[in-house]
Amino acid sequence: MCGICGKLNFDRAASVSPALLKAMADTIVHRGPDDEGYYTSGPAGLGFRRLSIIDLSTGHQPISNEDGSVWVVFNGEIYNYKELREYLLGKGHVLKTQTDTEVIVHLYEELGEACVEKLRGMFAFAIWDDRQKVMFIARDRVGIKPLYYWMSDKCLVFGSEIKAILADPDVTADVAPEMIDRFLSFYFLPGEETLFRNVLKLAPGCCMTVKDGKAKIRQYWDLQFSPREQSLEKAEQELMSLLDEVVQQHMISDVPVGFLLSGGVDSTAMMGLAVGKTDYKLSSFTIGFSAPGIADERPFARLAAKRYGADQHEMTITAKDFADFLPQCVWHMEEPVCEPQAVALYYVSKLARDFVKVLISGEGGDEAFAGYPNYRNLLWLERFKSALGPLKRAASWSTRLANRGFQSARVGRYAELMNTKFEDYYYGRTYNPDSFFNDQTHSAYAPDFASHVNKTASLSSARKFLKNQMPSGKVNRMLYVDTKTYLPDELLLKADKMTMANSIELRVPFLDHKFLEFAASLPEDFKVRGFKTKYIAKKALQGLVPKEILEREKAGFPVPYASWMRTELKDWVRDILFDSETVGRGYFTKGGIEKLVKQDSEHGSYPKEVFSLVALELWHRQFLKQPSPSEPIRTADSPIAV
């Protein structure tokens, strides 16, 4: 919906400059091109950029309470705001607009910090309480909307994006080198730290109160897995009833709403449930790739669009399109993420912005109902290990020998895990113990840098969730780790940044917290049954989702970046990775990177590792030199400065 930013000086005599707030907000104008607003009061200042979705005429921010003593800036959507509005009116509050934003400031007046516990939706907001001289910031339960902050002994600076924080001269853009190994371990940065030193993410489900130079962070929500006995039939009915309610809420808008169709079950279900819930004709958007041998999602998206009477829009991107946008992608993402799908999401959002301002997608369905194959595979691996008992070591060697004959990397990976405890290998669905940087660390890192690499610290951001809460069953434990790491710090980060780069709001009904709590209450075998993943969801969606989509193998929205890097983009990748500027950073040995690139080029062994190094270097070039989006962006055809 919007972008927010602000600053609080701890010296009450030090005021916040309106010019600074505008400079901060200008860096995130893409998040809100429709309007801007600012508030200053002595040491505190709030900035805002608006994308108009609800109450188009009176939704200007910042918004205050009746006497102007409490002010708020807000990014997101509160889907139960009408119910909360009635509650507040009954308590005697006077509301001047029909916006969900105004509900937040009055709810804070009524309940204080506990206001966040009443909100249902996606949000990041900041409240300045001038009476108590308190800055209160909060983020939604799952982390759909981002919120970053930087704090010193003199001030707090925050924003929807890191760029807004870096616009403050008090903040310097320094790399946190200890985070590089974490990024290369996971291909994203789980946890509160970023690659910018001292720039942190407010964790999902948390709020922070800052007063008199001291900050207190409180976790107000966590996903509790507590499976209860229930019949499959009743659970199916409850699933569909709740999902229908959630989609109805997510269709609230004063502008047209469209759908991202991937050709999969989740996005198709979203559009199917939206039929009849809007006065606008449904529109859907899909992307394809100019590459041989890659699964094409468009025929399945067309099938869904035809079934539900939607206007289908499509586009194709090439290797050049991919490489040309990648530097700008890094600028928008701000955190290096090995997520080629981010580029595709940018282009399809760009296509959609000529038709709609709001998109709905199926993110979260796999994390709610165990849709990824790794959940099934690792569950069966653990069952196999338990059944073998002391014989598992011998089985491991037998599997390794068989693997040499069949040349199966997947079998080999599972063989390596036969004698490894679950807690010592499952750190999230993107973590691969056989990664080049996990298995052969010292052959890739430069000696001086390798001496500072702490693998225990790198993994701590995920490991704590294996120990912090112990849901019953291996599937639920995997889902919990991924809901706390991969979901907010990779999947939702990409979803927010790439759609907002095109001034599009993305909504994700599967991640309504009440729906997630329902999914967490289901027995594990409702999610993975035999060799079937997402069992109850697919069963419940029969009749709504076309059979051809419901029964197809999960494709995972494949982007042919790996083949592009070995063919059309081969020279571009090498120019970046072997450039003197890259080598001179001192993180890696040239020989180690040459070995990595060669093995991937010849055997297709390490595409994620190669892509992650490209993303890491482009991140350095974008942010450590402080470019602005108006500066020329390097493309696949641009010369690399030496």
N, C-alpha and C positions, 0 to 999 in steps of 0.2 A: 504494500500500500504506500509506503513512505520511507523516508530516511530521516534519522534523528541524530543529533549531536549535542554536546554541551560541555561545560567546564565549571568546576567549583574551586575557587581559591580558598586555601585554609586561613589565610590572613584576611580577616573580614574587612580590612581597609583597602584591600587590593580588588579593584573592580574588574569585571570581564568586559572586554571591548566588543561592541556590536560588530565592528569590522572583522574581528577574529571569528565570531560566530558565522558571519556570512562567508568568509573564506573557507571555513570548515564545511558548511552546507553546500557550497559550490562544487566541492569535490565529489559530491554524491547527487548531483542534479539529475542523473539518469534514474535515480530511485523515485524522484518526484518532480517531474517537469511542469506540473500544473499550478503550483503555488509555493510560496515560501513564507516563513514567519519566524520571529525572534522575540526573546524575552530576556531582559537583564534586570537584576536587582542586586546591586552591590557586588559581592563575591561570586554570585551565581549567574549562569547564562544558559539558555536553551535555544537550540536551532532546529529548523524543520524544513524538509522539502516534501511536497504532497503529490501523490498520485490519486486523483479523485475517483473513488469507487462508490461510496455511500454518502448520501446527503450532500450532493454536489454543490449546493448553494451556500451552506452554512458550516462546512466542515473545516474552516480555517483553524490552524494551530499556531502557537500554543493556546491551550484552553485553560481557563481558571475556574475556581469555585465562585460562589456568589460575591464574596468580598475581596477577591483577588489575592488571597493569602496563600493559595496552593495552586501550582501550575503544572501542566503535563504536556509532554510531547510523546507521541505514540506511533509505532509502526506495527501494522498487522490488522487482524479482524477479530472482533469478539462476537461470536455467533449467538450467545445468549444475552446480548445487550438489551433487547426489548424487555425481557423478563426482569433483568436487573434494574432497568429504568423505572419500571412500575414499583419495584421494591423501594427504590430511593425516593420516588415521589410520595409514597406512603409514609416515609420517614420525615417528610417535610422539606426535602431538598428542592430547589428551584433550578430546572434545567432549561437552557435557552435554545438548544439545538436538538436534532434527532440523531446525532452521531453516537457511535460507540465510544469515541474518545472521551466525551464529556462524562459518560458513565464512570470511567475509571477514576477521574479526579474526585468525584463525589463519593465513590465507593471507598477511596482512600480516606476521605474525611470521616466516613462512618466506621470503618473497620481497621484503619491503619495498615500495617504491613500485611495483615491477613486478607486484604482485598484480592491479592493474586489467587488465593485459593477458591474464589468464587467465579473466576473468569474461565470461560470455555472458548478456546480458539488458539490463534497463533499471535504472539505478541512480543515486542520488546519496547519498554517504555521507561521514561525518566520523570520523576515527580520532584519538584522543588517545593518544600514546605517552608515558607518564609517565616512562619511563626516559630517553628522549632529549629530553624537553620539546618535542615536535614535534606540531603539529596538521597532519594530512594530510586533504585533502578531494578528492573526485573525482566526475566526472560521466560518464555513459555515452557511448558513441561518437557517437551521433546526436543526443543531447539530448532523449531522451524524457522524462526527469525533470529538473525545474528545480533550480538551485542558485544562490543569490544571496549576495553578500558585500559588506561595507563595511569599510574598513580605514583606520585613522589611525596616527599615530606612537605611539599608546597601546594600541591593541587591534584585534582582528579580531572581527567579528560576522557570522554567516552564518545562512541559513535556507532552507527549501524555498520560502518565499514572502517577499516584501519586508515584509509586515505584521509578521512576526516580528522582523525587523531594526529596524523603526521603533518597536517596543515598548521598545527600549533607550533610556533618556534621553540617552545619549551621541550618539545619531544624530538628526539633524534632517531633516525632510521638505522639502527644497528642490528646486525645479524646475531642470533643466538646460536653459535656453532654447535652446541650440545644437542640442538634439535634436529640437526641434519641426519644423524643416524636414526632418530625416531622416524623421520619422514621416509628414509630409504628402507626401514624395516616394515612399515605399514603402507607406504605409497600415499599417505596423507598424514596429518598431525592430530592424532587423538589426544584429548585432554584439554586443559585450560591454556597451555602455553601455545604461542605462535612462533614463527621463525624470526619475528621481530623481538629483540630483547625487551623485556618488561611490558610488552603489549599482550594482554591476556584476554581470553574469552570468558564472559560470565557463563558458567555452566548451565545447561538446561535444567529447568525445575528449581532454579535458585534466584534469590533476590539479595540485593546488597544495600545496606544503609550506611551512609557516610555522614559523620557528625564530628566536629571539632578535630578534623584531621585523622580520624580513625574510622576504619571500615569494618563492618560486620556482615559476613555472608551467611545466609541461612538457606538450607535446602528445604523447600516447602512441599516437594512431591517426588516420589520415586515409584517406579513400576514394580509392583509386588506380584510375584508368581505364586498363586495359591490355588492349584487345580482342585476343583470340587466335583463330586460325583454328580453326573447328570446324563440324561439320555442324549444320544446323538441327534435324534429327531427334534427334541426340544431345543437343543443348542443351535441347530440349523435355523429354526424359526426365529430364535432370539437374534441370531447373527443378521438375518435379512431385515428384521424389524429395526434393529439399531442402525444398520448400514443405510437403510432408506431414510431414517431420521437425520443421520449425519449428512448425507448428500443434500437433503432438503435445506439444511442449515447453510451448507457451503454454496448453495445457489443464490443466496441473498446478495443482491447487487443492483445498483441503479444504472449499470452499463452491461453490454453483452458479455456472456461467459462462453468460453470455448474449451475444447478438450484436446490434450496431447494423447494421441493414440500411438502406442508402440506395437500393436498387433498382439499384445499379450492379454492375459485374463483380467488383470487388475484395472488397467485403463479402460478396457472394453466395458467392464462392470460399472465403472463410474458413469460412463455416458449412457449406458442402458438404464440406470437408476434415475438419471436426470430427465428422462423423457416425461413431459407433462409438468415439469417443475419450473418452467420459465415461459415468458411470453415471447421470447426471442427464438428464432430458428437456431437449432444446434449447429455449431461449426466444429470441425475436427482438423487436426494438423499432424502430419507425419513426414518423416525425412527418410531418404534413401541414399545409397552411396554408389559412386561410379567406381566399382571394383569387381572383378570376376570372383566367383566362388564364395561370395558373402551372402548370408541369409538376408532376404529382402522382406521387410516387415510390411511393406505397402499393400500387398494383396490382402493380408488379413485386416489391415486398417480399413481398406475399402469395403471389405465384407461387413465389418461392424458399422461403418458409416451408412451403408445401404440399409442394414437391418433397422437402424434407429432414425433414418430419415435425415441425416446430418449432411451439411455441405462439406465435402472432403477437400482439403488443400494439401498439396505435396510439393516437395522440392528435393533436388539431388545435390550432394556436395562431392567435390573431387579432392584429390590429395593436395592440390594447390590451395583450394579453399581452406582446407584443414590447417596447413602450415602458415598461410597468410594471417589467419586469425589468432594463432597460438600465442604470440607475444601479448596481444591485447587481452586474450583470455586470461593470461597470468596476471595482467594488471587488474582485471575485474575480480578474479578469484582471491588475490592478495596472499593466499597461502598456497604454496606449490602442492598441487594434487595430481597424481598420476591417474587422471580420469578423462580419457579421450572422449567419452560421451558428453562431457561438458561443452566441447566445441559443437557437437551436433545439436545439443539443446539450445545453444545460442542461436544457431541458424534457424531452427524451427520456431523459436520465439520471435525472431526477426520477421519471419513469414507471418506469424500470427498477429503481430502488432498492427497490421493494416486492417484487421477485422475486429479484434477484441482487445480489452484491457485486462481481462482476467482469464486465466487458464486453470483447468483442473487436471490433475494427473493421478496415477495409481501408486505413487511412492508410498512405501510402508506396508503394503500387503504381504510382501515376502518376509519382512521382519515380524509381522504379527502372527503369521500362520506357517512359518518355516518353509518358504518357497524355494530357497536356494538348494541346489543338489548337495552342497557340502554338509548341510544339516543331516540329511539322510545318510550320506556316506560315512561321516564320522560317528554317527549313532551306531551304525552297523559294525564299524571298526571296533568301537568300545564293547559292543556285545560279543564280538568274535574274540577279543582279548580276554574278556571275562570267562567265556566258555572254555578257552584253551588253558587258562590258569598257568601253571608252570611250563607248559609246552609252547608258550607263545614265542620264546626265544628261538626255538628250533623252527617254528613256523615262519619267523621273520627271515631266517637265512634261506629257507626254501623259497620264499616269495622273492627274495632278492635274486636268487639263481634263475627263477622263472622269468623275472623281469629282464635279465640280460638276454634271454632268448627271444622275448617278445618285444624288447625295446620300448617298453611302456613306462613313460615318466610318471604317470599317475599311479600305477601299481607300485613303482619304486618308492614314491613318496609315502604311501601308506605303509609299506614295509618298514621304512625308517621309523614310523611312529609306533610300531608294535611294542617296543620296549620303553616307550616314553609315556609318562603320566599325562592324562588329559590336561591337568592344570599347567603342565610344562610345555604344551604345544599349542593349545587353543587360545590365541590372543585376539581373535577376530577373523572375519571371513576373508580379509585381504592379506593376512599375515601368512607368509610362506617360509617355513624353516629352511627350505632349500634355495631361498633367494640368494643371488650372488653376494649380496651384502650381509647376509646372515650366515652363510655357509663358508664364505671365503673372504671374510672381512679384511684381513691384513694384506691380502694380495691386491686389494683395490684402494684402500685408504693409504694416503701418504704416511710414513712412519711417525712424523711429528703429530699429525692429526689423529692417527690411530691410538696414540697413547692417551688421548683425552676421551676416546669413545667409551661410553659406559652402557653396555647392552642391558644391564639390569635396570638402569634409569630409563632407557629407551622404552622398555616394555612395561614400566611401572604404571603408565596411564591406563593400560588394559588389564594388567594383572590384578589391580586393586578391585576390579569388579568381579573377578572370580572369587575373591576372598571376602569382599565387602558384604555380599549377599549370596546365599546358597539356595537358589531355587531347586526344587526337587527335579531330578532328571537332567540328562545331558543336553537334550534339545533346549529346554528352558534356560539352562546356563549359557548356551551359545546365543540364544536370542537376547538374553539380558546384556551380555557383553556387547553385542552388535547394536542394540538399542541405545547404549550409553556411549558408543564410540563411532562406529562406521556410519550410523544413521545421521547423527547431528554434524559430525566433523568431516564427512565426505559427501554422502548422498544429498543431504539437505543444504549443505554449504553450496554445492554445485547448483542445486535447484534454485535457490534464492538468488545467487549472484548472476547466473546466466539469464534468468528471466528478467530480473530487475535491470540488467544491462540494457535491455530493450524496453524498459518502462512497462513491464508486464507483471502483474501479481499472480503468483502461483499458489493454488490451494491444494491441500492434500488430505482428503476426507478420511483415509485409512488411519491417519495419525491423530484423530480426535482422541483425547486422553480417555474418555469413557469407553470408546471402542477398543482401545489398547488394553484397558483393564479387563474388559470382557474376554478378549483373546487370551490374556494371561491367566484367566480362570479356567481355561479349558484343559482337559487331560492331554498329555503329550501325544497319545495315539490318535487324537482328533486332528493333529497337525501332520505327523508323519506316521503313516500306517503301512506296514510292509515296506514296499519300495516307492510308495506314492507320497509326494510332498504336497503340502497345502491341502490336505485331504478334505477337511470339513468345508473350507471355502469353495473348492471346486464342486463339491457335492451340493452345497446350498445354491450355487449360481447356475446349476443346470436349468435350462429353460429360459434364462436371461441371456447368458453368453452363448454365442453360436458354438456348436459342437466342434467345428474345425479349429476354433481358437482354444476351447476348453481342453482339448485332448492333445494339442501339439506340445512338443518338447520345448522347454524353456530356452529361449534364444539369448536373453540377456541384452537385447539391443546392441548387437555386435557392430563395432566400428572398425574398419580394416586398417587401423593405424599400424599394426605390426607388419603387414605386407607392404604398406606404403613406405615405412622406414627402411625396408630392405630393397626397395626398388626406386620409385619415383623421388622419394625424399632422402635417399641414401647419402648423397653429397651434402645436402643441407644439414643433416644430422651430424655428419663428420666435421663439417666446418664449424659447428657450434662446439662440439665436445673436444676437438683438438686445437681450437683456437688458443693463442697464447694467453688471452684474458682469462679463459676458463682454467687452463692448466695452472696459471699463476696464482689462483686462489689457494692452492696448497692443500686442498682436501683429498685429492686422489693422485695416485701415480699414473703417469701417462701410459706405462706398460699395462697396468691393471685395466684401464679403460679400453685400451686397444684390444686386450684379450676379451673383454666383455662384448665389445662391438663385433669382433670377429666371430665369436661363438654364436652370437645372435644372427649375424648375417649368413653364416654357413648352415646353421642348424635350427634357427628360430628358437633358441634356448631362453633368451632373456629380453623379450620385448618390453615388459614393464620396467625392468631396470634401466634400459636405454632411454625409454620415454621419461622416466622419473628424473634422470640426469639432465635431459634437455629442459624439462620444466624447472628444475632447480637453477640451472644457469640463466634461463630467461628471467626467472624471479630476481636474481641478483642484478641483472642488467636493467630491469624495469625500476626497481625500488632503491637500490643503493646509489643510483645516480639521480634519484628524485625527478624522473620525467613527468610531464603532464600529459593527459590524453590528447592534447593538441599537437604534441611533438610527433615526428614521423615514427611509425611503428615498423620494425624490421619484418620483412616478409621472406618467403622462400626464395624470392628473386633478388633480395637486397644483399649487397656485399656485407661481409662481416668485418667490422673494424678490428684491426690488430694493433 
